[in-house]
Amino acid sequence: MIKKESIENLKNHLDVVDVVSQFIELKKSGANFKACCPFHGETTPSFVVSPAKQIYHCFGCGVGGDSIKFVMEYEKLSYPETIEKLASMYNFNLEYENSNDEKKQDTKILEEVNKFYQKLFVNNKISKEYIKDRGISDFSIEKFEIGYAPSSIDTINFLKSNHFNLTEAIDLGIIDTGTNGLYSRFIERITFPIYSINGKLVGFGGRTISGHNAKYVNSPQTKLFNKSRLLYGYHIAKEKIYKNKQIIVCEGYLDVIMLHQAGFNTAVATLGTALTQEHMPLLRRGEPKVILAYDGDKAGLAAAFKAAVMLSQSEFEGGVVIFNDGQDPADMVKAKKIEELNEIFLNPISFISFSIDYIISKYDINEPSQKQKALTEANDYLKSLSLLNQDEYKRYLAQKLNVRENLIKISSTKQRNYEVNLSKIDIAELCIIKSILEKPKRLDTVLDIVDASMFEFHRNEFELVLTDIENPSLNSIILNEKLENYDDERLNQELLTLVYKFYTNKLTAISYDKELDFKQKANLIRKIKDNIYQLKQGKLVSYNL
């Protein structure tokens, strides 16, 4: 069993924005962050994450909680599994009640295998020559921990001789079982260790130097390794990405290493796969401009187009750089074309321009029927963008196709931002409750003045504040950006209004109450009138009914 103190210490390490953004794409919205809720289908963001309160809440389906609750719900894990997953994500060592049950660190085997590969690289002439021929320096070899995976039996013998758990090695994608027994995933390959955003080793990429049909391979999908959520080199580049507000996305490991060697230290690469929606949260971190640096061959252009469409629809800033004539960023660094590279990265083609150009390039626009198809496809793409970009780029599309601008049909409806349904609620009451939640110390003062019965619409919420102020159902009030958080002076004014309204209504009700005897009614009327008089003087009165 995990020690409670250890769980509390882990919680102190977690930031809800950081945790949630590793699973879904968040966008800044005032003091909070927003996204489309991952727990129910929606197209307009109603899922709000508060860094100040360390909570999330969906105004659409009502889910909410903290970092741990989010991972539990999103990954469908038990509470202990969630704690262990978060500890693994953040390199946090958990303590267990029984030391015999203490869980081994997942990365122990990976780290030792990585050291093994690095030592072998130093003594492997062929792999060293290949890396040197590509222009990679000794400093970069050490920085990116380049290694060499030997024959299958050598890796297996290394694991056995060091008494590593072979089942765990299989689970982590180092080895596997086949018809002939155990075999290594990486055989006679230069290895590139792959780290998570938090600097935890999660897998490897491997480049053959023995002519294998598969030039590059990656670790398989494991509990730690998901290539659609990882970017090679990100753990090294992230500080510069945040500082420079730029990220260069390449296609290969060597491109990243050589770009860093030349000073372009915001470079990262996808892991043998196209950019996907799952990469979006990672790219959004720090709100950098995204530069796609892709090869100019057919596959590279198609991948750049797919990524450019996705990024433009998500309103990322940045653009596309295409390397033609068989060159790639690594080749240009080796050829010492650093200034030329710098100029290229400073002037990318915008995502939307590139996407329109790519669509048009698929058709022979000298033929009217082909031009119509190009217009239709490009127009459909434009309609998927924001209204402003639709309006801006319809001119560009018209010019490219040499057609009248009125032939470009943009969307007539603007995608509405999420608005909380304010019917059947009382804003003033909710603002008072929110102001108390923001500063719970105010509750002692308020309790002298206010009774739950004074809340006409939100009595239940106020009673919940009194009995369970940490209740997650109150998150919807805390995170509702349409509700003000009053300062002390404004709160007193609103309390005056609330209390005055209550006492005037109470006076009317008692005056017509036939069940009260004369003496009791007269006593109550006197108290209420006295309270109303003091309230008119601007004085808050203690509740005395």
C-alpha positions in Angstrom: 0.0 0.0 0.0 1.3 3.5 -0.9 1.9 5.7 2.1 -0.6 8.6 2.6 2.3 11.1 3.1 3.8 10.0 -0.2 0.5 10.6 -2.0 0.3 14.0 -0.4 3.8 14.8 -1.5 3.0 13.7 -5.0 0.0 16.0 -5.1 2.2 18.9 -4.2 4.3 18.1 -7.3 1.3 18.2 -9.6 0.0 21.1 -11.6 -3.4 20.5 -13.0 -2.7 22.5 -16.2 0.5 20.5 -16.8 -1.2 17.2 -16.2 -4.3 17.8 -18.2 -2.4 19.3 -21.1 -0.5 16.1 -21.6 -3.7 14.4 -22.6 -5.8 17.1 -24.3 -5.1 20.5 -26.0 -5.7 23.4 -23.7 -6.0 27.1 -24.8 -5.5 30.1 -22.6 -8.7 31.9 -21.7 -8.2 34.8 -19.3 -6.9 33.4 -16.0 -8.0 29.9 -16.9 -7.6 27.4 -19.8 -10.3 25.9 -21.9 -10.8 22.8 -24.1 -13.5 20.7 -25.7 -14.5 18.2 -23.0 -12.9 14.8 -23.5 -15.7 13.1 -21.5 -18.6 14.0 -23.8 -18.9 15.0 -27.5 -18.9 18.7 -28.1 -17.5 21.2 -30.6 -17.5 24.3 -28.4 -15.2 24.4 -25.4 -16.9 24.1 -22.1 -14.2 22.4 -20.2 -12.3 24.8 -17.9 -9.0 24.2 -16.0 -8.0 26.6 -13.3 -4.3 26.9 -12.4 -5.1 29.1 -9.4 -7.6 26.5 -7.9 -5.9 23.4 -9.3 -9.2 22.0 -10.5 -11.1 21.4 -13.7 -14.8 21.5 -14.5 -17.0 20.9 -17.5 -20.0 23.2 -17.8 -21.5 20.8 -20.3 -21.6 17.5 -18.6 -20.6 18.5 -15.0 -17.5 16.5 -14.5 -14.8 18.0 -12.4 -12.0 17.4 -9.9 -8.2 17.7 -9.6 -5.2 16.2 -11.5 -5.7 12.7 -10.0 -9.4 12.6 -10.8 -8.8 13.7 -14.3 -6.2 10.9 -15.0 -8.5 8.3 -13.3 -11.4 9.3 -15.6 -9.4 9.8 -18.8 -7.3 6.7 -18.5 -10.0 4.5 -16.8 -7.6 3.6 -13.9 -8.1 2.8 -10.3 -6.9 5.2 -7.7 -3.6 3.3 -6.9 -2.9 2.8 -10.6 -3.5 6.6 -11.2 -1.1 7.5 -8.3 1.6 5.2 -9.8 1.1 6.5 -13.3 1.4 10.1 -12.2 4.5 9.2 -10.1 6.0 7.6 -13.2 5.2 10.6 -15.3 6.9 13.0 -12.9 9.8 10.8 -11.8 8.5 10.8 -8.3 9.5 8.0 -6.0 6.5 6.6 -4.0 6.9 5.1 -0.6 5.0 2.0 0.4 3.8 0.8 3.7 5.5 -2.6 3.2 9.0 -2.3 1.7 8.6 -5.7 0.2 5.7 -4.4 -1.9 7.7 -1.4 -3.1 7.2 -1.0 -6.9 10.3 -1.0 -9.0 11.0 2.0 -11.1 9.8 1.4 -14.6 12.7 3.1 -16.2 15.5 1.1 -14.4 15.8 -1.5 -17.1 15.5 1.1 -19.9 18.2 3.2 -18.3 20.6 0.3 -17.9 20.1 -0.9 -21.5 20.7 2.7 -22.7 24.0 2.8 -20.9 24.9 -0.7 -22.4 24.1 0.6 -25.9 26.2 3.8 -25.3 29.2 1.8 -24.2 28.9 -0.5 -27.3 28.7 2.5 -29.6 32.1 3.8 -28.4 33.7 0.5 -29.6 31.7 0.0 -32.8 33.7 1.2 -35.8 30.8 1.0 -38.3 28.3 3.0 -36.3 30.9 5.6 -35.3 31.9 6.1 -38.9 28.3 6.5 -40.0 27.6 9.1 -37.3 30.8 11.0 -38.1 30.1 10.9 -41.8 26.7 12.6 -41.1 28.6 15.4 -39.4 27.6 14.7 -35.8 30.1 15.9 -33.2 31.3 14.1 -30.1 29.4 16.6 -28.0 26.1 15.8 -29.8 26.8 12.1 -29.5 27.0 12.6 -25.7 24.1 15.1 -25.5 21.7 12.9 -27.3 23.1 9.6 -25.8 23.6 7.9 -29.2 24.2 4.2 -28.8 24.5 0.9 -30.6 22.3 -2.2 -30.2 24.2 -5.4 -30.8 23.0 -8.8 -31.9 19.8 -10.1 -30.4 21.5 -12.7 -28.2 23.9 -10.1 -26.8 21.1 -7.9 -25.5 19.3 -10.9 -24.0 22.5 -12.1 -22.3 23.0 -8.6 -20.9 19.5 -8.7 -19.3 20.0 -12.1 -17.9 23.5 -11.5 -16.5 22.2 -8.4 -14.7 19.3 -10.4 -13.4 16.6 -8.1 -14.9 13.0 -9.3 -15.0 12.6 -10.5 -18.6 8.8 -10.1 -18.4 9.2 -6.5 -17.5 11.8 -6.1 -20.4 9.1 -7.4 -22.7 6.5 -5.0 -21.3 8.9 -2.1 -21.9 9.5 -3.1 -25.5 13.2 -4.0 -25.2 12.7 -7.7 -26.1 9.8 -9.8 -27.3 8.9 -13.5 -27.9 8.6 -15.2 -31.2 8.4 -18.7 -32.6 12.1 -19.2 -31.8 11.9 -17.8 -28.3 13.1 -14.4 -27.1 14.6 -11.8 -29.4 15.7 -8.2 -29.1 13.6 -5.4 -30.7 16.8 -3.6 -31.7 19.4 -5.6 -33.6 22.6 -4.0 -35.1 21.2 -0.5 -35.1 22.3 2.9 -34.0 20.0 3.8 -31.1 18.4 7.1 -30.1 16.9 7.1 -26.6 13.5 8.7 -26.5 12.4 10.7 -23.4 9.1 11.9 -22.2 8.4 15.7 -21.7 9.5 15.3 -18.1 12.9 13.8 -19.0 12.0 10.1 -18.3 13.4 7.5 -20.7 10.5 5.7 -22.3 11.8 3.9 -25.4 14.2 3.9 -28.3 14.5 4.7 -32.0 16.9 2.6 -34.1 18.6 3.1 -37.4 19.9 0.1 -39.2 23.6 -0.1 -40.3 23.4 -3.7 -41.7 21.0 -3.1 -44.6 17.8 -4.2 -42.9 14.7 -3.4 -44.9 13.3 -1.3 -42.2 15.7 1.7 -42.1 14.2 3.0 -38.8 12.2 1.3 -36.1 10.8 2.6 -32.8 9.9 0.9 -29.5 6.4 -0.7 -29.7 3.4 0.8 -27.8 4.0 0.2 -24.1 2.6 1.6 -20.8 5.3 4.3 -21.1 5.7 4.7 -24.9 3.1 6.2 -27.2 4.7 7.6 -30.3 1.7 9.8 -31.1 2.2 11.7 -27.9 6.0 12.0 -28.0 8.4 14.3 -29.9 12.0 13.3 -30.1 14.3 15.9 -28.4 11.5 17.7 -26.7 12.9 17.2 -23.2 16.1 18.9 -24.3 14.5 21.6 -26.4 11.5 22.5 -24.1 13.2 25.4 -22.1 14.3 27.1 -25.4 10.9 26.5 -26.9 9.2 28.3 -24.0 11.8 31.1 -24.0 12.0 31.6 -27.8 8.3 31.0 -28.5 9.2 28.7 -31.4 9.3 25.0 -32.1 10.7 23.4 -35.3 9.2 20.1 -36.1 11.3 17.8 -38.3 11.0 14.4 -39.8 14.0 12.6 -38.4 16.3 12.1 -35.4 19.4 13.2 -37.3 17.7 16.5 -38.4 17.1 17.3 -34.8 20.6 16.5 -33.6 22.2 18.5 -36.4 19.9 21.5 -36.0 20.7 21.6 -32.3 24.4 21.3 -33.2 24.0 24.4 -35.4 22.2 26.4 -32.7 18.6 25.7 -33.7 17.8 24.3 -30.3 14.0 24.3 -30.5 14.1 21.4 -33.0 12.1 18.2 -32.3 10.9 15.3 -34.5 7.9 13.1 -34.8 8.7 9.4 -34.3 8.2 7.8 -37.7 4.6 9.0 -37.8 2.7 12.0 -39.1 1.8 14.8 -36.8 -1.5 13.8 -35.1 -4.2 15.4 -32.9 -2.5 13.7 -30.0 0.6 15.8 -30.5 -1.5 19.0 -30.3 -1.3 19.4 -26.4 2.4 19.1 -26.5 2.8 21.6 -29.3 0.5 24.0 -27.5 2.7 24.2 -24.4 4.2 27.6 -24.1 2.1 28.9 -27.1 5.1 28.7 -29.5 5.1 29.4 -33.3 5.2 26.0 -35.0 7.5 25.6 -38.0 7.1 22.4 -40.0 10.5 21.5 -41.6 9.7 18.7 -44.1 11.3 17.1 -47.1 10.1 18.2 -50.6 9.4 14.6 -51.8 5.9 13.4 -52.3 5.6 11.8 -48.8 7.0 14.9 -47.2 4.7 17.3 -48.9 1.6 15.1 -48.1 2.7 15.0 -44.4 3.2 18.7 -44.4 -0.2 19.3 -45.9 -2.0 17.1 -43.4 -0.1 18.8 -40.5 -0.7 22.3 -41.9 -4.4 21.7 -42.2 -4.6 20.4 -38.6 -2.6 23.3 -37.2 -4.5 26.0 -39.1 -7.8 24.6 -37.9 -6.5 24.7 -34.4 -5.4 28.3 -35.0 -1.7 27.7 -34.3 0.8 30.4 -35.4 3.7 29.4 -37.6 4.2 28.0 -41.1 5.9 25.4 -43.3 9.4 25.1 -44.6 10.0 22.6 -47.4 13.5 21.3 -48.3 13.9 20.5 -52.0 16.6 19.0 -54.2 17.0 15.9 -52.0 18.4 17.9 -49.1 17.2 18.0 -45.5 18.1 20.1 -42.5 20.9 17.7 -41.4 22.5 18.0 -44.9 22.4 21.8 -44.8 24.0 21.9 -41.4 26.8 19.5 -42.6 27.3 21.8 -45.6 27.6 24.8 -43.2 24.6 26.6 -44.7 23.6 28.0 -41.3 22.7 31.5 -42.5 20.6 30.1 -45.2 18.8 27.8 -42.7 18.2 30.8 -40.4 16.7 32.8 -43.3 14.4 29.8 -44.2 13.2 29.4 -40.7 12.5 33.1 -40.3 10.3 33.1 -43.4 8.0 30.0 -43.5 5.0 29.8 -45.7 1.8 30.2 -43.6 -0.1 27.0 -42.9 -3.2 28.3 -44.8 -1.2 29.5 -47.9 0.7 26.2 -48.0 -2.5 24.2 -47.7 -4.3 26.2 -50.5 -1.2 25.9 -52.7 -1.0 22.1 -52.1 -4.7 21.6 -52.9 -4.4 23.6 -56.1 -1.2 21.7 -57.1 -3.2 18.5 -57.3 -5.2 19.8 -60.3 -4.6 21.1 -63.8 -6.3 24.5 -63.3 -5.9 25.2 -67.1 -8.8 22.8 -67.5 -12.1 24.4 -66.3 -13.4 21.1 -64.8 -10.2 20.7 -62.8 -10.2 24.3 -61.7 -13.8 23.7 -60.4 -12.6 20.7 -58.4 -9.7 22.7 -57.0 -12.0 25.6 -56.1 -14.5 23.2 -54.3 -11.8 21.4 -52.3 -10.0 24.6 -51.3 -13.3 26.3 -50.4 -14.3 23.4 -48.2 -10.9 23.8 -46.4 -11.4 27.5 -45.9 -14.8 26.9 -44.3 -13.1 24.9 -41.6 -11.1 28.0 -40.5 -12.0 30.9 -38.3 -14.3 33.6 -39.9 -11.4 36.1 -40.0 -9.1 33.7 -41.8 -11.8 32.7 -44.2 -12.3 36.4 -45.1 -8.5 37.0 -45.4 -7.6 34.0 -47.5 -10.6 34.0 -49.9 -8.7 36.8 -51.7 -5.6 34.6 -51.8 -7.5 31.6 -53.2 -9.2 33.8 -55.8 -5.9 35.1 -57.0 -4.3 31.7 -57.2 -7.1 30.3 -59.3 -7.6 33.6 -61.2 -11.3 33.7 -60.4 -13.7 36.3 -59.1 -13.7 36.6 -55.3 -17.4 36.3 -55.1 -17.1 32.7 -56.3 -15.4 31.9 -52.9 -18.2 31.0 -50.5 -17.3 31.4 -46.9 -19.3 30.2 -43.9 -22.1 32.6 -42.9 -22.2 31.5 -39.3 -19.6 32.2 -36.7 -18.7 29.4 -34.3 -20.1 30.6 -31.0 -17.9 30.6 -27.9 -19.4 28.6 -25.1 -21.8 30.6 -23.0 -23.1 29.4 -19.7 -26.9 29.1 -19.6 -27.8 31.8 -17.2 -31.6 31.1 -17.1 -33.1 30.1 -13.8 -30.1 31.2 -11.8 -29.4 34.4 -9.8 -26.1 36.0 -10.7 -25.9 38.2 -7.6 -26.4 35.1 -5.3 -23.8 33.1 -7.2 -21.3 36.0 -7.1 -21.6 36.2 -3.3 -21.0 32.5 -3.0 -18.0 32.7 -5.4 -16.5 35.5 -3.4 -16.7 33.4 -0.3 -15.2 30.4 -2.0 -12.3 32.5 -3.3 -11.6 33.7 0.3 -13.1 31.2 2.8 -12.1 33.4 5.8 -15.0 35.6 4.8 -17.4 32.9 5.8 -17.1 33.7 9.6 -18.2 37.3 9.0 -20.9 36.4 6.5 -22.5 33.8 8.9 -23.2 36.6 11.4 -25.3 38.4 8.8 -26.7 35.8 6.4 -28.9 32.7 6.8 -29.2 30.1 4.1 -32.9 31.0 3.8 -32.0 34.4 2.4 -30.8 32.7 -0.8 -33.9 32.4 -3.0 -32.3 30.5 -5.9 -29.1 29.0 -4.5 -29.8 27.9 -1.0 -28.5 24.4 -1.6 -25.2 25.8 -2.9 -24.8 28.1 0.1 -25.6 25.2 2.5 -22.9 23.2 0.8 -20.4 26.0 1.4 -21.3 25.8 5.1 -21.0 22.0 5.3 -18.4 21.0 2.7 -16.6 23.9 1.1 -14.2 21.6 -0.7 -17.0 19.8 -2.5 -16.2 19.4 -6.3 -19.7 20.4 -7.2 -18.8 23.9 -6.2 -16.1 24.0 -8.9 -18.7 25.2 -11.5 -19.2 28.4 -9.5 -15.4 29.0 -8.9 -14.6 28.5 -12.6 -17.6 30.4 -14.0 -15.9 33.4 -15.7 -19.2 35.2 -15.9 -19.3 35.5 -12.1 -17.4 38.2 -10.4 -15.1 37.7 -7.5 -16.0 40.7 -5.3 -13.6 42.7 -3.2 -14.6 43.2 0.5 -16.3 46.5 -0.1 -18.4 45.2 -3.1 -19.2 42.1 -1.2 -20.6 44.1 1.7 -22.8 46.1 -0.8 -24.1 42.9 -2.3 -24.8 41.5 1.1 -26.7 44.6 2.0 -28.9 44.2 -1.1 -29.5 40.5 -0.4 -30.3 41.0 3.2 -32.5 44.0 2.5 -34.5 42.1 -0.1 -35.0 39.2 2.4 -36.2 41.4 5.2 -38.6 43.4 3.1 -40.1 40.1 1.7 -40.2 38.7 5.2 -42.1 41.8 6.5 -44.8 41.4 3.8 -45.1 37.6 4.5 -45.5 38.1 8.3 -47.9 40.9 7.9 -50.3 38.6 6.1 -49.6 35.5 8.2 -52.9 34.6 10.0 -51.4 31.7 12.0 -49.2 33.9 14.1 -50.7 35.3 17.3 -50.8 39.1 17.7 -47.9 39.4 20.3 -45.6 37.1 18.2 -46.3 38.9 15.0 -45.8 42.4 16.6 -42.5 41.3 18.0 -41.3 40.0 14.6 -42.5 43.1 12.7 -40.6 45.3 15.2 -37.4 43.4 14.7 -37.7 43.3 11.0 -38.5 47.0 10.7 -35.5 47.8 12.9 -33.3 45.7 10.7 -34.6 47.4 7.6 -33.9 50.9 9.1 -30.3 50.0 9.9 -29.8 48.5 6.4 -31.1 51.7 4.8 -28.3 53.5 6.8 -25.8 51.2 5.2 -25.2 49.0 8.2 -25.1 45.2 8.0 -27.1 43.7 10.8 -26.8 40.3 12.6 -29.4 37.7 11.7 -31.9 37.7 14.6 -35.1 36.0 13.5 
